[in-house]
Amino acid sequence: MTFLARLPAHVRRKRCQDLLLLFVSFGLGVLIWLLVVGADQMDMTLTVPIEILNLPKNLVIYNQPQKEVNVTLRGPRSIMQEMRSRSLSLPVDLAGAKPDTVVLNADSLNLPLPGGVSVVRFQPASVTLSIDQMAQQHIPVAPATEGRVAPGYMLEEITLNPDKILVSGPQSLLERQRELKTYLINLDGMTHSATVPVYLDLSPELLNLIGETTVAAKIIIKEKFVEKIIHGIPVSVRNAPGPVRLKPDAVSVFASIPESLLADPQSLPLLFSATVSAGGGGLPRSVPVEVVAATVSGHEQTVIKSHTPQEVTVLPLDSEPEPDEKKAEKKKK
């Protein structure tokens, strides 16, 4: 038999009424507290930076993860107003991480907050981290070009300095990167060699690793040469003891000539100078012919391969022409 059961009926009724009144009073107190506290609650959205902690030195995050999240908080107005001036960060502890793709959501993101403040929403709802082994690799650099050099010229080569770039980054990314390319180098109409700076055309992942990078591109432009025989180069005489004439008085030159100089055939004989020295002996006499090529500004030097004849005969001016010379003179007339 319980304690209440042993009491008289009127006493039991009195005790039950007191207990009921106590429970009602307590419930009304809790309700009033909830109403008062609830009325003082507010929501606030803050932009919170993500702080990566304890990432092992041999690992690297190779994607471009979210650097900050928008967090909506709910709590007492007085505390929330204080939090506006606080420096909050969202710590992500990667101690013991391995190469993998890690997705962090509201359950795994732990934002340190004062009592009475709760997280209503994260935006974005999750953060993805792609973690890989750190590696180093020398990646060769190749030039990319557009356009053509001027007619009569050719691109001999393009050398880059440096021609390799040391890149530190995720192993999986570096293994796929066979070479780096420059932005397009415009060769259109070029006639001279030049050294120009040029940026590398990098993917977003590599740009994030090494930043904007330039190399020096040394562009070697050469003239095209054509081997050709030029006839009718007049031979001049020096050191002559008196009036003389030459037999023959012109030579043909076989030479390697810049292609752009061939545009005017009439000026080709002017590219060469043929001379003989007539002094130091009696006449008639055979003497060697010396042929030199003229230097033309803005063009590479013409290269003489050979000339014919190698020698000419120096004769006194009043000497009788030989029969074949007479025939040649008649043909000219």
C-alpha positions as CSV (number, residue, x, y, z in Angstrom):
1,M,0.0,0.0,0.0
2,T,1.5,3.4,-1.1
3,F,1.9,6.4,1.1
4,L,-0.9,8.3,-0.6
5,A,-3.2,5.3,-0.2
6,R,-2.8,5.4,3.6
7,L,-3.9,9.0,3.7
8,P,-7.4,10.1,4.2
9,A,-9.4,10.8,1.0
10,H,-9.6,14.6,1.5
11,V,-5.9,14.7,2.1
12,R,-5.1,12.7,-1.0
13,R,-7.3,15.1,-3.1
14,K,-5.4,18.0,-1.6
15,R,-2.0,16.5,-2.4
16,C,-3.0,15.6,-6.0
17,Q,-4.2,19.2,-6.6
18,D,-0.9,20.5,-5.3
19,L,1.1,18.2,-7.5
20,L,-1.0,19.1,-10.5
21,L,-0.6,22.8,-9.8
22,L,3.2,22.3,-9.5
23,F,3.4,20.6,-12.9
24,V,1.3,23.2,-14.5
25,S,3.4,26.0,-13.0
26,F,6.6,24.3,-14.2
27,G,5.2,23.8,-17.7
28,L,4.1,27.4,-17.9
29,G,7.6,28.5,-16.7
30,V,9.3,26.4,-19.4
31,L,6.9,27.7,-22.0
32,I,7.5,31.3,-21.0
33,W,11.3,30.7,-21.0
34,L,11.1,29.2,-24.5
35,L,9.0,32.1,-25.7
36,V,11.4,34.7,-24.3
37,V,14.5,32.9,-25.5
38,G,13.0,32.1,-28.8
39,A,12.0,35.7,-29.3
40,D,15.6,36.7,-28.7
41,Q,17.0,34.2,-31.3
42,M,18.3,35.4,-34.6
43,D,19.9,33.9,-37.8
44,M,23.1,35.3,-39.3
45,T,25.1,34.2,-42.4
46,L,28.9,34.5,-42.2
47,T,31.6,33.8,-44.8
48,V,34.0,31.5,-43.1
49,P,37.5,30.6,-44.6
50,I,38.5,27.0,-44.7
51,E,41.7,26.3,-42.9
52,I,43.7,23.2,-44.0
53,L,45.6,21.7,-41.0
54,N,48.3,19.0,-40.7
55,L,48.5,18.0,-44.4
56,P,51.5,15.6,-44.6
57,K,54.5,17.1,-46.5
58,N,54.5,14.3,-49.1
59,L,50.9,15.0,-50.1
60,V,49.3,17.9,-52.0
61,I,45.7,19.0,-52.8
62,Y,45.7,19.2,-56.6
63,N,42.2,20.4,-57.3
64,Q,41.0,23.9,-56.6
65,P,38.8,23.3,-53.5
66,Q,36.4,25.8,-52.0
67,K,38.4,28.3,-50.0
68,E,35.5,29.5,-48.0
69,V,31.9,28.6,-47.1
70,N,28.8,30.5,-46.2
71,V,27.5,29.4,-42.8
72,T,24.1,30.3,-41.5
73,L,24.1,30.3,-37.7
74,R,21.3,30.6,-35.2
75,G,21.6,31.8,-31.6
76,P,20.9,34.4,-29.0
77,R,21.0,37.9,-30.4
78,S,23.6,39.2,-27.9
79,I,26.0,36.3,-28.8
80,M,25.4,36.6,-32.5
81,Q,26.2,40.3,-32.5
82,E,29.5,39.6,-30.7
83,M,30.3,36.9,-33.3
84,R,30.3,39.5,-36.1
85,S,33.6,40.9,-34.8
86,R,35.2,37.4,-34.2
87,S,37.6,35.9,-36.6
88,L,36.1,32.5,-37.4
89,S,37.7,29.7,-39.6
90,L,36.6,26.2,-40.5
91,P,39.5,23.9,-39.6
92,V,39.9,20.7,-41.7
93,D,42.4,18.3,-40.1
94,L,44.1,16.2,-42.7
95,A,46.5,14.4,-40.3
96,G,46.9,10.8,-41.6
97,A,45.4,11.6,-45.0
98,K,46.2,9.4,-48.0
99,P,46.1,9.9,-51.8
100,D,42.3,9.9,-52.4
101,T,39.3,12.1,-53.1
102,V,37.7,13.3,-49.8
103,V,34.2,14.8,-49.6
104,L,33.5,16.8,-46.5
105,N,29.9,17.7,-45.6
106,A,28.0,19.3,-42.7
107,D,28.5,16.1,-40.6
108,S,32.3,16.1,-41.0
109,L,32.9,19.9,-41.0
110,N,33.2,21.0,-37.3
111,L,32.9,24.7,-36.8
112,P,33.9,25.8,-33.3
113,L,31.0,27.8,-31.9
114,P,30.0,29.2,-28.4
115,G,27.2,27.6,-26.4
116,G,23.7,28.3,-27.6
117,V,24.8,28.8,-31.2
118,S,24.0,26.2,-33.8
119,V,24.6,25.7,-37.5
120,V,21.5,26.0,-39.7
121,R,23.1,25.5,-43.2
122,F,26.4,25.3,-45.0
123,Q,26.6,26.7,-48.5
124,P,28.0,24.8,-50.4
125,A,26.8,21.7,-48.7
126,S,30.1,19.8,-49.2
127,V,33.8,20.5,-50.0
128,T,35.8,18.1,-52.2
129,L,39.5,17.7,-51.7
130,S,41.6,15.7,-54.3
131,I,44.7,14.6,-52.5
132,D,47.7,13.0,-54.3
133,Q,51.4,12.2,-53.8
134,M,53.7,15.2,-54.2
135,A,56.2,14.7,-57.1
136,Q,58.8,16.7,-59.1
137,Q,59.5,16.5,-62.8
138,H,61.4,18.4,-65.5
139,I,58.9,19.0,-68.3
140,P,60.2,20.0,-71.7
141,V,58.9,23.2,-73.3
142,A,58.0,23.2,-77.1
143,P,57.4,26.4,-79.2
144,A,54.0,26.9,-80.9
145,T,54.0,29.1,-84.0
146,E,51.7,30.7,-86.5
147,G,52.3,32.4,-89.9
148,R,55.1,32.1,-92.3
149,V,58.4,34.0,-92.7
150,A,58.8,36.3,-95.7
151,P,59.3,34.9,-99.2
152,G,63.0,34.0,-99.8
153,Y,63.5,33.2,-96.1
154,M,63.2,30.1,-94.0
155,L,62.8,29.3,-90.3
156,E,65.9,27.4,-89.4
157,E,65.0,26.7,-85.7
158,I,63.5,28.1,-82.5
159,T,65.3,27.5,-79.3
160,L,63.8,28.2,-75.9
161,N,65.6,29.2,-72.7
162,P,64.9,27.5,-70.5
163,D,63.8,24.5,-72.5
164,K,62.6,22.6,-69.5
165,I,60.6,23.6,-66.4
166,L,60.9,22.0,-63.0
167,V,57.4,21.5,-61.7
168,S,56.4,20.3,-58.3
169,G,52.9,18.9,-57.9
170,P,50.5,16.0,-57.9
171,Q,52.1,12.8,-59.3
172,S,49.0,11.9,-61.4
173,L,49.0,15.3,-63.0
174,L,52.7,15.4,-63.8
175,E,52.7,11.9,-65.3
176,R,50.1,13.0,-67.9
177,Q,52.1,16.1,-68.8
178,R,54.5,15.2,-71.7
179,E,55.4,18.8,-72.6
180,L,54.5,22.4,-72.1
181,K,53.5,24.7,-75.0
182,T,54.2,28.3,-75.5
183,Y,51.5,30.7,-76.7
184,L,51.6,31.1,-80.5
185,I,54.7,32.9,-81.8
186,N,53.9,35.0,-84.9
187,L,56.4,34.4,-87.7
188,D,54.4,36.2,-90.4
189,G,56.7,38.2,-92.7
190,M,59.8,37.8,-90.6
191,T,63.1,38.4,-92.4
192,H,65.6,38.6,-89.4
193,S,66.4,36.5,-86.4
194,A,65.1,37.7,-83.1
195,T,64.8,36.8,-79.4
196,V,61.5,37.4,-77.8
197,P,59.8,36.6,-74.5
198,V,56.8,34.4,-74.7
199,Y,54.4,33.1,-72.1
200,L,53.6,29.4,-71.6
201,D,50.1,28.3,-72.4
202,L,49.2,26.5,-69.2
203,S,46.2,24.5,-68.1
204,P,44.4,25.9,-65.0
205,E,46.0,23.1,-62.9
206,L,49.6,23.9,-64.0
207,L,48.9,27.7,-63.8
208,N,47.9,27.1,-60.2
209,L,51.2,25.2,-59.5
210,I,53.8,27.4,-61.2
211,G,52.0,30.7,-62.0
212,E,52.5,32.7,-65.2
213,T,55.8,31.7,-66.7
214,T,57.8,33.1,-69.6
215,V,60.7,31.7,-71.6
216,A,63.0,33.4,-74.1
217,A,62.4,32.2,-77.7
218,K,65.4,32.6,-80.0
219,I,64.1,32.6,-83.6
220,I,66.7,31.8,-86.2
221,I,65.7,33.1,-89.7
222,K,67.9,32.3,-92.7
223,E,67.8,33.4,-96.3
224,K,67.1,30.7,-98.9
225,F,70.0,30.3,-101.3
226,V,69.9,29.2,-104.9
227,E,72.9,27.9,-106.8
228,K,73.1,29.6,-110.2
229,I,75.6,30.4,-113.0
230,I,75.9,34.1,-113.8
231,H,77.5,34.8,-117.2
232,G,79.2,37.9,-118.5
233,I,81.1,39.1,-115.5
234,P,83.5,41.7,-117.0
235,V,87.2,41.3,-115.9
236,S,89.1,44.5,-115.1
237,V,92.9,44.9,-115.2
238,R,95.2,46.3,-112.6
239,N,99.0,47.0,-112.6
240,A,99.1,47.0,-116.4
241,P,102.4,48.1,-117.9
242,G,100.5,49.9,-120.7
243,P,97.3,49.6,-122.8
244,V,96.3,45.9,-122.8
245,R,93.3,43.8,-123.7
246,L,92.1,40.5,-122.2
247,K,91.2,37.2,-123.9
248,P,88.5,36.5,-122.9
249,D,87.4,39.7,-121.2
250,A,84.5,38.2,-119.1
251,V,84.0,35.1,-116.9
252,S,81.1,33.0,-115.7
253,V,80.5,32.5,-112.0
254,F,78.8,29.6,-110.3
255,A,77.6,30.8,-106.9
256,S,75.1,30.2,-104.1
257,I,73.0,33.4,-104.1
258,P,70.3,34.6,-101.7
259,E,66.9,33.9,-103.4
260,S,65.6,37.4,-102.8
261,L,68.4,38.9,-104.8
262,L,67.4,36.9,-107.9
263,A,64.3,39.1,-108.4
264,D,66.2,41.4,-110.7
265,P,68.3,39.4,-113.2
266,Q,69.8,42.5,-114.8
267,S,71.6,43.4,-111.5
268,L,73.1,39.9,-110.9
269,P,76.4,40.6,-112.7
270,L,76.9,43.6,-110.3
271,L,77.1,41.1,-107.4
272,F,80.5,40.0,-108.6
273,S,83.9,41.7,-109.2
274,A,86.5,39.9,-111.4
275,T,90.1,41.3,-111.7
276,V,93.5,40.3,-113.0
277,S,97.0,41.7,-112.3
278,A,98.9,42.4,-115.5
279,G,102.2,43.5,-114.0
280,G,105.4,41.6,-113.4
281,G,106.1,39.9,-116.8
282,G,106.1,40.1,-120.5
283,L,103.1,40.1,-122.8
284,P,101.2,38.1,-123.9
285,R,100.8,36.2,-120.6
286,S,98.1,34.1,-118.9
287,V,97.1,35.3,-115.5
288,P,94.7,34.0,-112.9
289,V,91.3,35.7,-112.4
290,E,90.2,36.7,-108.9
291,V,86.5,36.9,-108.3
292,V,84.8,38.3,-105.2
293,A,81.2,38.7,-104.3
294,A,79.8,42.0,-103.2
295,T,78.2,42.5,-99.8
296,V,74.6,43.6,-100.0
297,S,73.1,45.3,-97.0
298,G,70.4,43.3,-95.3
299,H,71.3,40.1,-97.0
300,E,73.6,37.2,-96.2
301,Q,76.9,36.9,-98.1
302,T,76.8,35.3,-101.6
303,V,79.1,32.2,-101.7
304,I,81.2,31.7,-104.8
305,K,81.6,28.0,-105.7
306,S,83.8,28.4,-108.9
307,H,84.4,30.5,-112.0
308,T,85.4,29.9,-115.5
309,P,87.8,30.4,-117.1
310,Q,90.3,30.3,-114.2
311,E,92.8,32.3,-116.3
312,V,92.7,34.8,-119.0
313,T,95.4,36.0,-121.4
314,V,96.7,39.6,-121.2
315,L,97.7,41.0,-124.6
316,P,99.0,44.3,-125.8
317,L,96.2,46.4,-127.0
318,D,97.6,46.8,-130.6
319,S,98.2,43.0,-131.0
320,E,96.5,41.4,-134.0
321,P,93.3,39.7,-133.0
322,E,93.2,36.0,-133.6
323,P,90.8,34.5,-136.2
324,D,88.2,33.4,-133.7
325,E,88.3,36.9,-132.2
326,K,87.7,38.5,-135.6
327,K,84.7,36.2,-136.1
328,A,83.3,37.2,-132.8
329,E,83.7,40.9,-133.7
330,K,81.9,40.4,-137.0
331,K,79.0,38.7,-135.2
332,K,78.7,41.6,-132.8
333,K,78.5,44.0,-135.8
